[in-house]
Each structure stands twice: as C-alpha cells, then as structure tokens.
Amino acid sequence: MSSAGVSGEVGGDVGGEACGIHRFVVFGDICGSGTLDLAEKKHQRAAMYAAFDDAYSSVGVEPGTFHQEDRGDGILVALRPDVPPTLMVGRWIDTLYESLRAHNQGRVRPLRLRIGMNAGLVTQDRHGLVGRAVDLAARLCDSPPARRIMNETPEIDLVVVVSDWLYGNVVADGGRYVEPDHYRSARIRSKETDEAAWFHVPRRPAPPLIGRDGELPPEGEPAPEGEPAAAGERPPAGAARTGVGPSRGDGPTPRPVGGNREYHVGGDLLDIHGNTIHGGFTGIRKDAAKGSAERARGPVADPDPRPGSGSRSGSGAGTSSGTASGAGEPE
C-alpha cells in the first residue's frame, strides 16, 4: 500500500470522536482480471499503476501527497482537499484514457478499467480509508450498468461513473476536458445503495446505456419509445419502431403493382412487431364480417371458418407488405 495519509491528513480521531475530511475519492478496477493468468495479472497491474501515475502528474498531484490503497485488481485513492475536482473529472480522466490507449495498442488482452468517482467525508484508521464516500465510489465502480457496458462493448477500454452529487456540483459546470453533455444518468441499485449515478465513456457522445436503470437494449433491438438511442448503442439511431402497427423508414418502398391486398389472421391478433407495411394503410378491423358498413371500407374475405376464431384485415391502395402474427396461422 502506498499512502500519504497518516493520523489527521485523511481524517482521524479527535477527542475520541471520528473526524472526517472532505476528499475526492477514486476507485479503479481492472475488468476481467479473474480470467487472466498470473503473468498477465502482474502485467496489467503494473500498467494500471503507470496509467494512474500519468494521470496524477497531468494535474500536478505529486507522489506522496495522496492516500492510495492497493485492492488486488484495483486501486482506492483519496486526494488532498486542495486538489481542484474539476481537474480530476477533466484532465485526469483524459490522461488516463490516453495512457490506456497507448498501452493497449496492438495488444490481444487490453487493459480495461472501470472508475468510480465521488467526494465526501473520509477518515482513516490504521487499516485504511473509511466513510460513505468510499463505499459509494466502490459501488459506482462495481455497479451492474458499468459492468454491462464493459461486458457487452469490448471495444471500450474505460468507463467512468461519478456520483450524482459530483455531477451536479462539478461536472455540470463544465471546464477544460469536461463534457457534461457526454454523460448519461442511470440508477444504481446494489446492496444498500439506491441512487442516480452518471456514466461517461471518453471520446463518445454518450455511453451505451438506455433507460432509468441503465439497461442495454437486447441484441438487434432499438431503444424503447421515448428513449433516444445514445451513441454507440445497439442498434443505430433511426431503427426504432413501435410495438404495433406500420413502421416506416426502415426499408425501401417497393414499386406499386396495383390493386389491394388483404391480410387475414385467425384468432386474436396479438402483435405486429418488427414488420413494415408500405403504401396506404387504413387499419386493422375486428370481426369484419359483422356489417356491411365495414365491408364498404374495402374488400374483405370470409371470416375464418374455424370455431372461436375471428379475422383481422388491413387494406390500402398500392402495395403493402408485412407479416401478422396471432393465435392462429395466417390464412
């Protein structure tokens, strides 16, 4: 363990009472370290410490002026109160990213890091750092959305997660190398923690997260309606579609061949999802055989003769294409 903190510098006991000092806390962790052999673990640990040292130097934090604990495949840091937090969420992150990129050039097993950042009261005993600010930094680093980003987007080498307090009081004000618009909020629910956090992937307009809880869309699926896709998400923006009804813009419109087309489905029509209907579309009607008024809307074939089944039809001028799925087989 490398530590600049003794007795009162990181907070200690005063008059028999625990006394904390407001510090900037960083918790870093190597992704996938459990899959590495011993030689690769040692190599990646050395590279992690080198990248952290580069980042410290870039913001004028000298060796021996901060508390740093080794966590096996990670690092826990508490900085002096006089270190400007804007430098940590700006130049420090940028330098860490550049150091990782240089190290990973051409490597089969790149060094990939999750970083949690927070600020708050921290104290120190003879074993190390103590405080809710430390606990939350660890939760941010180890949060399910952060792990999901790294597990499902292997091209990302660094994800940074900052607390809601840190985002609102430091990141949101911006500054050199600070891009508040490139962060995205998601809910952290882990152990006793249940609060918002902010996720950032350097050099990306937004991390690949959607939804309040930071879930990624399923493979090949778009962001849900009302949740615009972030850069780097699957699939690219523009592929969103509604759960039912026609969807336009996800394929070329075929040439009209004239006449109307109808689609009949036996049983209840449950869903039309992921299909495209080109041309005019007047709707989907239930029990089309019940009245002549409905027949006047367009030609309708006989209803499904099977007991207990109904029919659905959609008609329109031009050419329509799509597949409807329901309880029965399409006629």
C-alpha positions in Angstrom: 0.0 0.0 0.0 1.2 3.5 -0.9 -0.2 6.1 1.4 0.5 9.7 2.2 -2.2 9.8 4.8 -1.4 9.3 8.5 -3.3 10.4 11.5 -5.1 13.6 10.7 -4.4 14.1 7.0 -7.2 11.9 5.7 -9.2 12.3 8.9 -8.8 10.5 12.2 -9.9 10.7 15.8 -10.2 14.0 17.6 -11.1 13.9 21.3 -12.1 10.2 20.9 -14.6 11.0 18.0 -14.2 10.0 14.4 -13.4 13.1 12.3 -13.7 13.1 8.5 -12.3 15.4 5.9 -14.0 16.1 2.6 -11.9 14.4 0.0 -12.1 13.4 -3.7 -12.3 9.6 -3.9 -11.4 7.4 -6.8 -12.0 3.7 -7.0 -10.5 1.8 -10.0 -10.9 -1.8 -11.1 -9.4 -4.0 -13.8 -12.1 -5.6 -15.9 -11.9 -9.4 -16.4 -9.0 -9.9 -14.1 -10.4 -13.2 -13.0 -9.7 -14.6 -16.5 -6.0 -13.7 -16.5 -3.1 -15.9 -15.6 -0.6 -14.8 -13.0 1.9 -13.3 -15.5 -0.9 -11.2 -17.3 -2.3 -10.1 -13.9 1.1 -8.7 -12.9 1.5 -7.0 -16.3 -1.9 -5.4 -16.2 -1.5 -4.2 -12.6 1.8 -2.6 -13.5 0.1 -0.9 -16.5 -2.8 0.3 -14.3 -0.4 1.9 -11.8 1.6 3.5 -14.6 -1.6 5.0 -16.1 -2.7 6.3 -12.7 0.7 7.9 -12.2 0.5 9.6 -15.6 -3.0 11.0 -14.7 -1.7 12.3 -11.4 1.2 14.1 -13.0 -1.1 15.7 -15.5 -3.0 17.5 -12.7 0.0 18.4 -10.6 -0.6 15.7 -7.9 2.8 14.7 -6.6 3.7 11.3 -5.3 3.4 11.1 -1.5 0.7 13.8 -1.4 -2.3 11.5 -1.5 -3.6 8.3 0.1 -3.6 5.2 -2.2 -4.5 1.6 -1.3 -3.9 -1.5 -3.4 -7.0 -3.6 -3.9 -5.5 -6.5 -5.8 -7.0 -5.9 -9.2 -7.8 -2.3 -8.3 -6.8 1.0 -6.6 -8.6 3.1 -4.0 -7.4 6.8 -3.7 -8.3 9.8 -1.5 -6.8 13.1 -2.6 -5.9 16.2 -0.6 -8.8 18.7 -0.2 -6.8 21.3 -2.2 -6.8 19.3 -5.4 -9.4 21.0 -7.7 -12.1 18.4 -8.5 -12.6 19.9 -12.0 -9.1 18.7 -12.9 -10.0 15.2 -11.8 -13.1 15.0 -13.9 -11.3 16.7 -16.8 -7.6 16.4 -17.5 -7.1 13.4 -15.1 -9.7 11.3 -16.9 -8.4 12.4 -20.3 -4.9 11.5 -19.5 -5.9 8.1 -18.0 -7.7 7.4 -21.3 -4.7 8.4 -23.4 -2.4 6.2 -21.3 -4.6 3.2 -21.7 -4.9 3.7 -25.4 -1.1 3.9 -25.8 -0.6 0.8 -23.6 -3.3 -1.2 -25.4 -2.0 -0.5 -28.9 -1.7 -3.9 -30.7 -2.3 -6.0 -27.5 -4.5 -9.1 -27.6 -5.6 -8.6 -23.9 -6.0 -4.8 -23.5 -6.1 -3.2 -20.0 -9.7 -2.1 -19.4 -10.8 -0.1 -16.4 -13.9 0.8 -14.6 -13.6 4.0 -12.5 -15.9 5.2 -9.7 -15.6 8.8 -8.6 -17.2 10.5 -5.6 -16.4 13.2 -2.9 -17.4 13.4 0.7 -16.2 12.9 4.3 -13.4 10.3 4.6 -11.5 9.2 7.6 -8.6 6.8 8.1 -7.7 4.2 10.6 -4.7 2.0 10.8 -6.2 -0.3 8.2 -7.2 2.2 5.5 -9.9 4.5 4.4 -13.4 4.7 6.0 -16.5 6.6 5.0 -19.7 6.6 3.0 -17.9 8.5 0.2 -15.6 5.5 -0.1 -18.4 3.0 0.0 -20.3 4.8 -2.8 -17.2 5.1 -5.0 -16.8 1.4 -4.8 -20.5 0.8 -5.6 -20.3 3.1 -8.6 -17.2 1.3 -10.0 -18.8 -2.2 -9.4 -22.3 -1.2 -10.5 -24.3 -3.5 -12.8 -24.6 -0.8 -15.6 -20.8 -0.2 -15.5 -20.1 -4.0 -15.7 -22.7 -4.4 -18.5 -21.1 -1.6 -20.6 -17.7 -3.3 -20.4 -19.0 -6.8 -20.9 -21.1 -6.0 -23.9 -19.0 -3.4 -25.7 -15.4 -4.9 -25.7 -14.1 -2.0 -27.8 -14.5 0.3 -24.7 -11.4 0.4 -22.5 -12.5 2.9 -19.9 -15.9 3.8 -18.3 -16.1 6.5 -15.6 -19.0 6.6 -13.2 -19.5 9.7 -11.0 -21.9 10.2 -8.1 -25.0 12.4 -8.6 -23.5 14.9 -6.2 -20.2 15.1 -8.1 -22.0 15.5 -11.4 -24.3 18.3 -10.2 -21.7 20.2 -8.3 -18.6 19.7 -10.5 -19.2 18.0 -13.9 -22.3 20.0 -14.8 -20.3 23.3 -14.6 -18.0 22.1 -17.4 -14.4 23.2 -17.9 -11.4 22.1 -19.9 -11.7 18.4 -20.9 -15.0 18.3 -19.1 -18.0 17.4 -21.3 -21.2 17.2 -19.1 -23.4 16.6 -22.2 -21.5 13.3 -22.8 -22.6 11.8 -19.5 -25.8 9.8 -19.1 -27.7 9.1 -15.9 -28.8 5.6 -14.7 -30.0 4.2 -11.4 -27.6 2.2 -9.2 -29.2 -0.5 -7.0 -26.6 -2.5 -5.2 -26.7 -3.7 -1.6 -27.9 -0.6 0.5 -27.3 1.8 -2.4 -30.2 3.1 -4.5 -29.5 6.4 -6.2 -28.7 8.0 -9.5 -25.2 8.0 -11.0 -23.6 9.4 -14.2 -21.8 7.3 -16.7 -19.1 8.6 -19.2 -17.0 6.9 -21.9 -14.2 9.2 -23.1 -14.4 10.1 -26.8 -18.0 9.1 -27.1 -21.1 11.4 -27.1 -22.8 9.1 -24.6 -22.2 5.7 -23.0 -24.2 2.8 -24.4 -27.0 2.9 -21.9 -30.7 3.3 -22.1 -33.4 3.5 -19.5 -33.6 4.6 -16.0 -31.7 1.6 -14.7 -29.0 1.7 -17.4 -30.1 -1.4 -19.3 -28.7 -2.1 -22.7 -31.1 -2.9 -25.5 -31.3 -6.6 -26.4 -29.1 -7.6 -29.4 -30.7 -6.2 -32.5 -33.4 -4.2 -30.7 -33.8 -0.4 -30.7 -34.1 1.9 -27.7 -37.7 1.9 -26.4 -40.1 4.7 -27.5 -39.3 7.9 -25.7 -35.7 6.9 -25.0 -33.5 8.2 -27.8 -30.5 6.0 -28.6 -27.2 7.1 -27.4 -24.1 7.0 -29.5 -22.6 3.5 -29.6 -25.9 1.8 -28.7 -27.3 -1.2 -30.5 -28.8 -0.6 -33.0 -28.0 2.8 -34.6 -30.5 5.6 -34.3 -33.2 5.6 -36.9 -34.0 1.9 -36.4 -36.6 2.5 -33.7 -40.1 1.1 -34.4 -43.3 0.9 -32.5 -44.7 -2.3 -31.0 -47.7 -2.5 -33.2 -48.9 -1.0 -36.5 -46.9 0.1 -39.5 -43.4 1.3 -39.3 -41.9 3.4 -42.0 -38.4 4.3 -42.9 -36.6 1.0 -42.3 -36.5 -0.2 -45.9 -37.1 0.9 -49.4 -40.7 1.2 -50.6 -41.3 -1.4 -53.4 -42.9 -0.4 -56.7 -46.7 -0.4 -56.6 -48.2 -3.2 -58.6 -51.8 -2.0 -58.4 -54.8 -3.4 -56.6 -55.4 -4.0 -52.9 -54.0 -6.6 -50.6 -55.6 -8.1 -47.5 -54.2 -10.0 -44.6 -56.4 -12.3 -42.5 -55.4 -13.8 -39.2 -57.4 -16.4 -37.3 -57.9 -15.9 -33.6 -56.9 -12.7 -31.7 -54.2 -10.7 -33.3 -51.6 -10.2 -30.6 -48.8 -8.2 -32.1 -47.4 -6.8 -35.3 -43.8 -6.2 -34.3 -40.8 -5.5 -36.5 -42.7 -5.6 -39.7 -43.1 -3.0 -42.4 -46.3 -2.1 -44.3 -45.7 0.1 -47.3 -48.3 2.1 -49.1 -51.7 3.2 -47.7 -52.9 1.6 -44.5 -56.4 2.0 -43.3 -56.2 0.0 -40.1 -56.9 -3.4 -38.6 -60.5 -4.3 -38.1 -62.0 -6.9 -35.9 -65.0 -9.2 -36.9 -65.1 -7.7 -40.4 -68.0 -9.9 -41.4 -70.5 -8.3 -39.0 -71.7 -5.4 -41.0 -71.9 -4.0 -44.5 -70.6 -0.7 -43.3 -67.2 -2.3 -42.6 -67.3 -4.1 -45.9 -67.7 -0.7 -47.6 -64.2 0.2 -46.4 -62.6 -2.3 -48.7 -62.9 -5.9 -49.9 -62.9 -8.4 -47.1 -62.7 -12.1 -47.4 -64.9 -14.5 -45.5 -64.1 -14.7 -41.8 -62.1 -17.7 -40.5 -64.5 -20.6 -40.5 -62.8 -22.3 -37.5 -64.8 -22.1 -34.3 -63.8 -19.4 -31.9 -61.7 -17.6 -34.4 -62.0 -14.1 -35.7 -60.4 -12.2 -38.6 -58.3 -9.2 -39.0 -57.7 -7.4 -42.2 -55.8 -4.3 -43.3 -56.2 -2.9 -46.8 -54.9 0.0 -48.7 -54.1 1.3 -52.1 -50.7 0.5 -53.6 -48.6 -2.3 -52.2 -48.5 -3.4 -48.7 -46.1 -5.9 -47.3 -45.8 -7.4 -43.8 -46.5 -10.5 -41.7 -49.0 -10.5 -38.9 -48.8 -13.0 -36.0 -51.6 -14.2 -33.8 -53.1 -17.1 -32.0 -53.9 -18.9 -35.3 -52.0 -19.3 -38.6 -52.3 -16.7 -41.3 -55.0 -17.6 -43.9 
